[in-house]
Amino acid sequence: MGIPLYGVLDMLNQGIGQEIALAASRIIGHGVLITDAEGVVLGCYDLKRIGSLHEASLPVMKSRKPAFLDEQACKVYKGTRYGVTFPIELGNEVVGSVGITGRLEEVSQYGQLIQMFVEVFLKERLEQNLSQLRDRDRYNLLLEITAFHAGGADEENILLHAKALGFDLSVPRAAIMVEIQEENSASARPENMPGSRPDISAIVERVFSERENIYIPLSINRIMIFAVLGAHESERDVKSTVQRRGGELLEMFARSGVCAKAGAGSLATDLVTLRQSYYDAYQAMMICRWTGEPGRLVYIKDSHLERLVFNISSEAYTSFYKDNLQALVRQKDGDELLRVILVWCETKFNATESSQRLHIHKNTLSYRINRIQKISGLDLKNFKEATALYIAVTLYYLKPRGYMALPEP
């Protein structure tokens, strides 16, 4: 990829030139200045020279060859002091120059070193800026997708925006949302320095390397991938593909010392289904956060009850919570009581199996079931009332802080 000259000039004009000049000056103990492609000083150890013309840089940049400037040259070129000047090149473009002030026998040994330092610094900063711009463009595309409704007049604009970024939104995809929970300091990090955070983007792009995969960082600990699928995959194939590809990503995270969980949405082939797949992936990730071990991926269509629970209205849940669940939650052993509700229902009201899973005596189980009825007003031995409690507890754990609506990205 070519180096965009405007991007380098923008960086230099935004204070990077001064940052480079001061850093280089400290490294070698001699004054360093940085100019743009017109010879104007953008960074210098001597602040008075910023904005002035460094005339000796012009022939250096034109010839792409360094110049060693003695006192005679200083009389010829305006705004010049004795020393050495090198061109700054990125790709095939000359983007500026770097000058070092001092006697030739002292500074000539630093010329190429500082030239390389400046070029590497600029290249890395430019790549970082371009990556941030790319992420912002993709995030804005995601905002447009999640705000879209069927029949909306903006459909063509969204498709054109995606095309400008290199994506065809009619290609089959499924959303995968990953939540990075913590770094496992005990894990080996063969590719990273001890204590350093792995490059999340590099890991994602290594697994999802196809051009049509859309990778979008959502926050410091959450990422979204619209993963490309085969052209004629069935729903069963979709499940297999997202579990395999998502599993590869989670495994690679684990090898890099990162604990993560993921949720995968359903098949998408247009804006409407792409939007739904995003929300499906979010729901699946929240389900995985509650039920799954680190390194696990939940596919939304494997979570029938939880999927229905997510679509209970805020008003209905809040009313039930206040009437029947809140008092249980506020008990000192509230978590234990909620666990009893879940296990009791999942074992089909089997006292023996429930007490074994809870690691308590049957008498203790019976005592807690009676307490739950007394506090909540609902009987766990009544199928409908027990089911209502089970759904409410499930929703309580799936949606932190009481009730949490589906987010915009």
Disulfide bonds with the S-S distance in Angstrom:
none
